Amino acid sequence: MLLESPTAPSSRLGSASDSDAIRHHAAPRGAASSTAEAESAVGNVLPEASGVPACDRSKSIRRKAIWYGQLLLPVLLVCLSTGCSTARYLTARSVRDNPLAAQLRLMNRKGPQISERTWNTLRRYGLRDGYDQDAHVCLRKIQTTLRDNRDPELIHALAELSYVEGKKAESKGDQSDALGYFGVALTNSYDYLFDENLSETRNQYDPQFRATCDLYNESLEDTLRLLCEEHHIKPGQTYRVKTPDREFVIQTQLRGNWNADEFDHYEFVSDYEIATLRSKHTTFGLGVPMIAVRKSNENDDPREKYYPEGLSYSVTAMMRCAKPAHGGYGDSNTCVLEFFDPLSANQVKLANHWVPLETDLTTPLAFFLDTPRFRERNHETEGLLNPAGAAKNRGLYMLEPYDPDRIPVLMVHGLWSSPRTWMDMFNDLRSFPEIRERYQFWFYLYPSGQPFWLSATQLRSDLHQLRQTFDPAHRDVPMDQMVLVGHSMGGLISRMQTIDSGDDFWRIVSDQPTEKLRGDAEQRNKLVSTLFFKPNHSVSRVITIGTPHRGSKFANELTRWLARKFIKLPTMNVTTGEHLVKNNPDLFRDTDLLTMANAIDSLAPESPIFPVMLEAKYSPQVKYHNIIGVLQDPTLLQKKAGRGDGIVAYDSATMEDTESELIVDAEHTKIHMTGQAIFEVRRILLEHLRDVDSADRVALVPEVVPEKQVVRKVGFEE
């Protein structure tokens, strides 16, 4: 389905790196019109190259293609035969990540040991020898001492001693004892951090304070690990855990836009290490970052098709601990185990204190991307060479729950690519709280081997269907504030969502009126719907990256000849074109190319589609931005494409109607992965928020603010 690894060679139309200039300008555009959602299945209509006899030109192309094919075909054959096995996105750790490992010598051959500071605390209270003789009795003595002397040092010592003893019991296989010790460590570290009676003596600048946070987090994680082994933890349920010394009553709750039965199981991020994504985005605080793996799509809910199979979400587990009724060592504890969505909240209110959550947004994403079924297949190559076979996976995908209060950002990949190419940008953009609080990110997967205007027609239809599925009454205002981000050919597909074509595109095909088109009604409608369309008024801003607005020299005679040999167009496309040609022998300017066009043909600089697109009417409500690659030190091969990113020349990528233009020193396939481009997209998204919020304020009646306009909460209270 979604998100295969970008393993295509560098000749793929796709991405770039660092910036050296930015330009801001704007130019007037044409009028807007209504949306059309029909889907097309017709090929390209491009003129033959002129000036050389067809037979001689064909021989020349074939001779050159022999040499070119010797370079390209081995790559294609390897991709087709092996599936282009992708790099791993994460690897399993042999030993889980634990910030207490060094301090408490958890991996020492002699076993876990308490810290020097805790030894000194035991000595001060005359308990050091007692701990050596019987740790269990020593812990009881500390508990008794704490009833009359609430010393933070001693509370920390109790939590640390309990955690160390819990690790010892766990290594011996005594899970019940281990749970009891971890429970004591958890409740006492919670006490240290939040007991109001300690407010005068607790020092948040003391390294011990952070050490206690680590004790809370790690004792909670160890507790959860043991509970997950014994129980299949499910939010909404209550569990009773009995240990030799006490009983814990654990109530579980979800704090996010999820259903209690949505998840199949949970994983711990500390078991994995990021391998491919360029950045790991975490925040430090309290809680255990986890991976919530969704169940397989087994119901008939139409919304499920937008969530890829095996999707996993980032969650943070937090435990609220109530004090025992009498404070005794063997008393019962009631705890509330909560699972928070870090995309919705980065802090939680505990005991009247706003506490930051410990979060990890990257590892759950990498866990999903590393799912074996995605690494086994190569959607990039399949989408290029076999658009017919790849069509079944075409569609819009969400990697987080749909949120009616967040603005959609739709990312559209380029030629020989897939949504996986956006993962570095997606990962980085979500790391900014101001972005993730207001935006949700969607991805479009389409067969990139077909002409880009066919993909644009399909995207219009797919966006319409998504709106009908999630917001049929058109009540979700952010849906009409959508931002499209397109890389390479995806930029052309994105801009075409905002064009009012009139009859300009039809006139490329024919100088006869559409009423004269004869043939099957369905086939005629599909052809007409491809060449006549209106702007999608849900789109309010478009960002194009490395986009060939005037075509690319890469789409030359050689590559187009090879593409026609290897790209398998959908049968319906070919037969539709053949039937229409047969039924209308005098209607079309060119009958041959109706059934031959593919993505490479559609990107040729001489394609008549580009002048029409440049002169077409665009919705005046839409704002455009551009990011362009210009290599400062190109190779000889890259220089042949002209000044630009090695695939797309600057003269083809630049546009006069954009609000801004950023030049980045990067190759075509890497532009959108660079820090400069990602930060520029962030800047544009923040600018979009200012425009949206300004429009909202103007639209409001003075001193009357609808509840919908209240700023989103970024934390959870008790």
SVG drawing of the C-alpha trace seen along z (x, -y; Angstrom):
<svg xmlns="http://www.w3.org/2000/svg" viewBox="-24 -45 56 62">
<polyline fill="none" stroke="black" stroke-width="0.4" points="0.0,0.0 1.8,-3.1 5.3,-4.4 7.9,-2.3 11.6,-3.2 13.1,-5.6 15.6,-3.3 15.5,-4.6 18.7,-5.9 19.5,-9.6 18.0,-10.1 14.6,-9.9 12.6,-13.1 12.2,-13.7 14.0,-16.3 17.4,-18.8 19.9,-20.7 21.1,-24.2 19.9,-27.7 21.6,-30.8 18.7,-33.2 15.1,-34.0 12.8,-36.2 9.3,-37.5 6.9,-38.7 3.4,-38.3 1.6,-38.7 -2.1,-38.8 -3.9,-35.7 -7.1,-34.8 -10.6,-34.2 -11.8,-31.1 -14.6,-28.6 -16.2,-25.5 -14.7,-22.0 -14.8,-19.0 -14.1,-15.5 -14.3,-13.2 -11.6,-10.7 -9.8,-10.2 -8.3,-7.2 -6.8,-8.8 -3.1,-9.0 -1.0,-11.9 -1.4,-14.1 2.0,-15.3 3.4,-16.3 6.2,-14.2 9.6,-15.8 10.0,-17.6 12.8,-18.3 14.1,-14.8 12.4,-12.0 10.7,-9.6 12.6,-6.5 16.0,-8.2 15.1,-9.6 13.9,-6.3 17.2,-4.6 19.2,-7.3 17.1,-7.0 17.6,-3.2 21.3,-3.5 21.7,-6.0 19.3,-4.0 21.6,-0.9 24.3,-2.9 21.9,-4.6 20.1,-1.3 23.3,0.3 23.4,-2.1 19.7,-2.1 18.5,1.4 20.6,3.2 19.2,0.9 15.6,1.6 16.2,5.3 17.6,5.4 14.7,3.4 12.2,5.7 13.8,8.9 14.7,8.0 12.0,5.5 14.7,3.0 15.0,4.2 15.1,1.0 17.3,-0.2 16.0,0.5 14.4,-2.5 15.2,-1.2 17.1,1.6 16.4,3.5 18.7,2.8 20.4,5.7 19.8,3.9 17.1,1.4 18.0,-2.3 17.9,-3.2 19.3,-6.5 19.8,-4.8 22.1,-2.2 25.4,-4.0 24.3,-5.6 23.1,-2.3 25.5,0.0 22.6,2.0 24.8,3.9 27.6,4.5 28.6,8.2 28.0,7.8 24.5,6.7 22.6,3.4 24.1,1.2 22.7,-1.9 24.4,-5.3 27.0,-6.8 24.6,-9.6 22.1,-7.0 24.8,-5.1 25.5,-8.4 21.8,-8.9 21.6,-5.4 24.7,-6.1 23.2,-9.4 20.2,-7.5 22.1,-4.5 20.7,-2.1 23.8,-1.2 24.6,2.0 21.0,2.9 20.7,2.8 23.7,5.1 22.2,7.6 18.6,7.6 17.4,5.1 13.7,6.0 13.9,5.2 15.9,2.0 13.2,0.8 10.6,1.3 12.7,-0.7 13.0,-3.6 9.2,-3.5 8.7,-3.7 11.2,-6.6 9.5,-8.5 6.2,-8.7 7.8,-11.1 10.6,-12.6 9.6,-13.6 13.2,-14.1 13.4,-14.3 16.8,-12.6 15.3,-9.6 12.3,-9.4 14.7,-9.3 16.8,-6.7 13.7,-4.5 12.7,-4.9 16.2,-4.1 16.7,-1.1 13.3,0.3 14.2,0.0 17.5,1.7 15.9,4.6 13.2,4.8 15.9,5.3 17.5,8.0 14.2,9.8 13.5,9.5 16.8,11.0 16.0,14.0 12.6,14.5 10.6,13.3 8.1,11.2 5.7,10.8 8.5,9.4 9.8,7.3 6.4,5.7 6.2,4.9 9.5,3.2 8.9,1.3 5.5,0.2 7.3,-1.2 9.9,-3.0 7.1,-4.4 4.9,-5.7 7.8,-7.2 9.4,-8.9 6.0,-10.4 5.8,-11.5 9.2,-13.1 8.2,-15.1 4.6,-16.2 4.1,-16.0 3.1,-19.6 4.7,-19.0 8.1,-18.9 7.7,-22.1 9.9,-24.0 12.8,-21.4 12.5,-20.0 15.2,-21.5 14.4,-21.3 18.0,-22.5 19.5,-19.5 20.6,-16.7 18.8,-14.4 15.5,-15.9 16.2,-14.7 17.4,-11.4 14.1,-11.0 12.3,-11.8 14.3,-9.0 13.4,-6.7 9.7,-7.4 9.9,-6.8 12.0,-3.7 10.1,-2.1 6.9,-2.8 8.3,-1.3 9.5,1.8 6.0,2.1 4.4,1.8 6.7,4.4 5.7,6.9 2.0,6.1 2.1,6.5 3.6,9.9 0.9,11.0 -2.0,9.0 -3.0,7.6 -3.2,4.0 -6.3,2.4 -7.3,-1.2 -10.7,-1.4 -10.0,1.6 -9.1,1.9 -6.4,4.3 -5.5,5.5 -1.9,6.4 -1.1,8.3 2.5,8.5 3.8,10.1 3.6,6.7 0.7,4.8 -2.0,4.6 -2.1,2.1 -5.4,1.1 -4.6,-0.2 -7.2,-2.0 -6.4,-2.7 -7.6,-5.5 -6.9,-7.0 -6.2,-10.7 -6.3,-11.2 -8.4,-11.0 -8.4,-7.2 -10.9,-4.4 -10.1,-2.1 -10.2,1.0 -8.2,-0.6 -4.8,0.8 -3.5,4.3 -0.5,4.0 2.1,1.7 5.9,1.6 8.5,-0.4 10.6,-2.9 13.6,-2.2 13.9,1.2 14.7,-0.4 17.3,-2.7 16.7,-5.0 18.6,-3.9 17.5,-6.0 15.6,-9.1 17.9,-12.0 16.6,-13.4 15.1,-11.9 12.6,-14.2 12.1,-13.7 11.1,-15.9 12.1,-15.3 9.8,-15.1 7.7,-12.4 6.2,-9.4 7.1,-6.4 7.2,-6.9 5.6,-4.0 4.5,-2.7 0.8,-1.9 0.3,0.5 -3.2,0.3 -5.3,3.3 -5.7,4.5 -8.5,2.9 -11.2,5.4 -14.4,3.3 -16.4,1.7 -15.8,-1.9 -15.0,-3.9 -12.6,-6.0 -10.3,-2.9 -9.0,-3.0 -7.2,-6.2 -5.1,-4.5 -2.4,-2.1 -2.2,1.3 0.3,1.7 0.1,-2.0 1.6,-2.9 1.1,-6.0 3.2,-7.7 1.9,-7.6 3.2,-8.5 2.2,-6.4 1.8,-8.2 0.8,-6.9 -1.0,-9.1 -0.4,-7.6 -2.7,-8.2 -1.3,-7.9 -2.3,-4.8 -5.0,-5.4 -2.6,-4.9 0.8,-5.3 1.9,-1.8 4.3,0.3 1.7,3.0 -1.2,0.8 -3.1,0.7 -2.4,-1.9 -4.8,-3.1 -3.1,-4.3 -4.5,-5.7 -2.5,-4.7 -3.1,-7.1 -2.0,-7.0 -1.5,-10.5 -1.3,-11.6 1.9,-13.8 0.5,-15.5 -2.4,-16.8 -0.6,-17.6 3.0,-18.1 2.2,-18.6 -0.1,-17.3 -1.3,-18.7 -0.3,-16.6 -0.9,-17.7 -1.5,-21.3 1.8,-21.3 2.1,-21.5 4.6,-18.8 6.2,-18.2 5.7,-14.8 8.5,-12.6 7.8,-12.0 9.2,-10.4 7.6,-11.2 10.2,-9.6 10.6,-6.0 6.9,-5.1 7.0,-6.5 10.2,-4.5 8.5,-1.4 5.7,-1.8 8.1,-2.5 10.1,0.6 7.2,3.0 8.4,5.9 5.5,5.7 6.6,2.2 10.3,3.1 9.5,6.2 7.9,4.1 9.0,1.2 6.1,-1.1 8.4,-3.7 9.4,-1.3 6.0,0.3 4.3,-3.0 6.7,-4.1 6.9,-0.9 3.5,0.6 0.9,-2.1 -1.8,0.4 -0.7,2.7 0.0,-0.2 -3.4,-1.8 -4.9,0.4 -2.8,-1.3 -3.6,-4.8 -5.1,-7.1 -4.8,-9.6 -3.3,-8.3 -3.1,-9.6 -0.5,-8.7 -2.3,-10.2 -6.1,-10.3 -8.2,-12.8 -8.7,-16.0 -11.5,-18.3 -9.7,-21.2 -6.4,-21.0 -5.5,-22.2 -4.5,-19.5 -1.1,-19.6 -1.2,-17.3 2.2,-16.1 2.4,-14.9 5.5,-12.9 7.2,-13.1 8.2,-10.7 9.6,-7.3 8.8,-8.1 6.3,-7.5 5.1,-9.2 8.1,-7.7 10.2,-10.5 8.5,-13.0 9.3,-11.2 12.2,-13.5 10.2,-16.6 7.2,-15.2 9.3,-14.1 11.0,-17.5 7.8,-19.6 6.0,-17.7 8.8,-18.4 7.7,-22.1 4.8,-22.4 3.3,-25.4 3.1,-23.2 1.7,-20.0 -0.9,-21.9 -2.5,-23.4 -1.7,-21.1 -2.3,-17.4 -0.3,-15.8 -1.7,-13.7 0.1,-11.9 -0.9,-11.0 0.3,-7.9 -0.3,-7.5 1.1,-5.6 3.9,-8.0 4.4,-6.4 1.2,-7.9 0.9,-11.4 0.8,-14.0 -2.5,-15.5 -4.2,-12.1 -2.9,-12.0 -4.2,-15.5 -7.6,-14.5 -7.6,-11.5 -6.4,-13.6 -9.3,-15.9 -11.7,-12.9 -9.8,-11.4 -10.0,-14.7 -13.7,-15.0 -14.3,-11.4 -12.2,-12.1 -14.3,-15.2 -17.5,-13.2 -16.1,-10.5 -14.9,-12.7 -16.9,-16.0 -19.9,-15.5 -21.7,-18.5 -18.7,-20.8 -18.6,-21.9 -14.9,-21.5 -13.5,-24.9 -9.8,-23.8 -10.6,-21.5 -11.1,-24.7 -7.7,-26.0 -5.7,-23.1 -2.0,-23.5 -0.5,-21.3 3.2,-20.6 4.4,-19.0 7.9,-17.8 9.0,-17.6 6.1,-16.2 4.0,-16.3 4.2,-20.1 2.5,-20.1 -0.2,-17.8 -0.7,-20.2 -0.9,-23.3 -3.4,-21.7 -5.8,-21.5 -6.2,-25.3 -6.5,-25.8 -9.6,-26.9 -8.9,-25.2 -11.7,-26.6 -11.3,-24.9 -7.5,-25.5 -6.5,-21.9 -9.1,-20.5 -7.8,-22.7 -4.4,-20.9 -6.2,-17.7 -8.7,-19.1 -9.9,-22.2 -13.4,-20.7 -16.1,-21.3 -16.5,-18.4 -20.1,-18.0 -18.7,-16.3 -16.9,-13.6 -18.5,-10.3 -18.2,-7.0 -19.1,-5.3 -20.5,-7.8 -18.3,-6.7 -15.2,-7.0 -16.2,-10.4 -16.9,-11.6 -13.5,-10.4 -11.6,-12.2 -13.6,-15.4 -13.1,-15.3 -9.4,-15.1 -9.3,-18.2 -12.0,-20.4 -11.8,-21.1 -12.3,-23.9 -10.3,-24.9 -10.7,-23.0 -11.7,-25.7 -10.5,-23.7 -6.9,-24.4 -5.7,-27.8 -1.9,-27.6 0.5,-25.5 4.2,-25.0 6.2,-23.5 9.7,-22.1 12.0,-21.3 9.0,-21.4 9.5,-21.5 6.9,-24.1 8.2,-24.2 9.3,-20.6 12.7,-18.9 15.5,-18.1 15.6,-14.8 12.5,-13.9 14.4,-13.7 14.1,-11.4 16.2,-8.7 14.4,-8.5 11.0,-8.8 11.9,-5.9 13.0,-3.8 9.9,-4.8 7.6,-3.6 9.5,-0.2 9.2,0.4 6.3,-1.6 3.1,0.6 0.2,-1.8 -3.2,-0.7 -5.1,1.3 -8.2,-0.9 -6.1,-4.0 -5.0,-2.4 -8.3,-0.9 -10.1,-4.1 -7.8,-6.0 -8.0,-3.5 -11.8,-3.4 -12.1,-7.2 -9.6,-7.4 -11.5,-4.8 -14.9,-6.5 -13.5,-10.0 -11.0,-9.7 -11.1,-13.4 -11.5,-15.0 -8.0,-14.7 -4.9,-16.5 -2.7,-13.5 -4.2,-10.0 -1.0,-8.0 -0.1,-9.6 -3.5,-9.1 -2.5,-5.6 1.3,-6.1 1.8,-8.9 3.4,-8.2 4.9,-10.3 8.2,-10.9 6.3,-12.0 4.2,-14.4 7.4,-16.1 9.0,-16.8 9.8,-20.6 8.1,-20.6 4.8,-19.3 2.0,-21.8 0.6,-21.3 3.1,-23.6 2.4,-26.8 -1.3,-26.3 -0.7,-25.7 1.5,-28.9 -1.3,-30.9 -4.2,-29.3 -6.5,-31.0 -5.7,-30.3 -7.8,-30.8 -7.0,-34.3 -7.6,-33.0 -4.6,-30.7 -1.1,-31.7 1.9,-30.0 5.4,-29.4 8.5,-27.9 11.6,-26.1 14.2,-25.6 17.5,-23.6 20.5,-25.3 23.8,-23.3 26.9,-25.4 29.2,-22.7 27.4,-20.4 28.9,-17.4 29.4,-17.3 26.2,-15.3 24.3,-17.6 25.4,-20.6 23.7,-19.2 20.4,-19.9 21.3,-23.6 21.7,-25.8 19.5,-24.0 19.4,-20.9 20.8,-18.5 17.3,-17.4 15.2,-20.6 16.7,-23.8 16.1,-27.0 14.4,-28.6 11.9,-25.8 11.4,-25.8 10.9,-29.5 7.4,-31.1 6.3,-34.8 3.1,-34.3 4.7,-33.0 4.7,-34.8 8.2,-33.6 11.1,-31.7 13.9,-30.0 17.0,-28.8 18.7,-25.7 22.1,-24.2 21.0,-20.6 20.4,-17.8 16.9,-17.3 16.1,-14.2 17.2,-15.8 15.8,-19.3 12.8,-18.5 15.0,-16.6 17.3,-19.6 17.1,-21.6 16.7,-24.8 13.7,-23.6 12.0,-22.1 12.5,-25.3 11.1,-27.3 8.0,-25.1 7.7,-25.7 7.9,-29.5 5.2,-29.3 3.0,-27.2 3.3,-29.8 2.6,-32.6 -0.5,-30.6 -1.6,-30.4 -1.3,-34.2 -3.4,-34.7 -6.0,-32.2 -6.2,-33.7 -6.4,-37.2 -9.3,-36.3 -11.0,-34.6 -10.7,-37.7 -12.1,-39.9 -15.0,-37.6 -16.0,-37.5 -18.6,-39.8 -16.9,-42.2 -16.7,-40.7 -18.5,-37.5 -16.0,-34.6 -17.5,-31.3 -16.3,-28.3 -14.7,-26.9 -12.3,-29.8 -10.8,-29.2 -7.0,-28.4 -6.4,-24.7 -5.4,-23.2 -1.9,-21.8 -2.2,-19.9 -4.4,-17.7 -5.7,-18.5 -6.6,-16.0"/>
</svg>
